[in-house]
């Protein structure tokens, strides 16, 4: 099994995005006064979460397509010896 690089990248962005998104939901609104009241953690967490989910989906889709086109595993074929 070959690991597609999109899977670990997707996992990393999904986990970090989820943590940042949850922090943006539960944090105090007063800390966002310097950013003109925009909840940066919430929006960037959502962006990273979506990006990570897309990367995971693309990686898993490529692995499933690769698995469908491969011949089924079976015992090796013995070739007759000439001699």
C-alpha positions as CSV (number, residue, x, y, z in Angstrom):
1,X,0.0,0.0,0.0
2,X,1.4,3.3,-1.0
3,X,0.6,6.4,1.1
4,X,-0.7,9.4,-0.7
5,X,0.8,12.6,0.7
6,X,-2.7,14.2,0.6
7,X,-3.8,11.9,3.5
8,X,-1.4,13.1,6.2
9,X,-1.6,16.7,5.0
10,X,-5.4,16.5,5.2
11,X,-5.3,15.0,8.7
12,X,-3.0,17.7,9.9
13,X,-5.1,20.5,8.5
14,X,-8.3,18.9,9.7
15,X,-7.1,18.5,13.2
16,X,-5.5,22.0,13.5
17,X,-8.6,23.5,11.8
18,X,-11.0,21.8,14.2
19,X,-9.0,23.0,17.2
20,X,-8.8,26.5,15.9
21,X,-12.5,26.5,15.0
22,X,-13.6,25.3,18.4
23,X,-11.3,27.9,20.1
24,X,-13.0,30.6,18.0
25,X,-16.4,29.4,19.1
26,X,-15.6,29.4,22.8
27,X,-13.3,32.4,23.1
28,X,-14.3,35.8,24.4
29,X,-15.3,38.3,21.8
30,X,-13.3,41.0,23.5
31,X,-10.0,39.6,22.2
32,X,-11.0,40.3,18.6
33,X,-11.3,44.1,19.0
34,X,-7.8,44.5,17.5
35,X,-9.0,42.6,14.4
36,X,-12.0,45.0,13.9
37,X,-14.3,42.5,15.6
38,X,-13.7,39.7,13.2
39,X,-13.3,36.3,14.8
40,X,-10.1,35.3,13.0
41,X,-9.7,32.0,14.8
42,X,-13.2,30.9,13.8
43,X,-12.9,31.8,10.1
44,X,-9.3,30.5,9.6
45,X,-10.2,27.3,11.6
46,X,-13.2,26.8,9.2
47,X,-11.0,27.4,6.2
48,X,-8.3,24.9,7.4
49,X,-11.0,22.4,8.3
50,X,-12.5,22.6,4.8
51,X,-9.1,22.4,3.1
52,X,-8.1,19.4,5.2
53,X,-11.4,17.6,4.5
54,X,-10.9,18.1,0.7
55,X,-7.3,16.8,0.9
56,X,-8.5,13.7,2.8
57,X,-11.3,13.1,0.3
58,X,-8.9,13.5,-2.7
59,X,-6.3,11.2,-1.1
60,X,-8.9,8.5,-0.2
61,X,-10.5,8.7,-3.6
62,X,-7.1,8.2,-5.3
63,X,-6.3,5.2,-3.1
64,X,-9.7,3.6,-3.8
65,X,-9.3,4.1,-7.5
66,X,-5.8,2.7,-7.4
67,X,-7.1,-0.3,-5.5
68,X,-9.9,-0.9,-8.1
69,X,-7.6,-1.0,-11.1
70,X,-5.0,-3.3,-9.5
71,X,-5.4,-7.0,-10.3
72,X,-6.7,-9.1,-7.3
73,X,-3.9,-10.7,-5.3
74,X,-3.4,-14.4,-5.9
75,X,-0.7,-17.0,-5.8
76,X,2.3,-16.4,-8.1
77,X,2.1,-18.2,-11.4
78,X,4.9,-20.8,-11.8
79,X,6.5,-20.9,-15.2
80,X,7.7,-24.2,-16.6
81,X,11.5,-24.7,-16.8
82,X,13.0,-25.4,-20.2
83,X,16.0,-27.4,-20.2
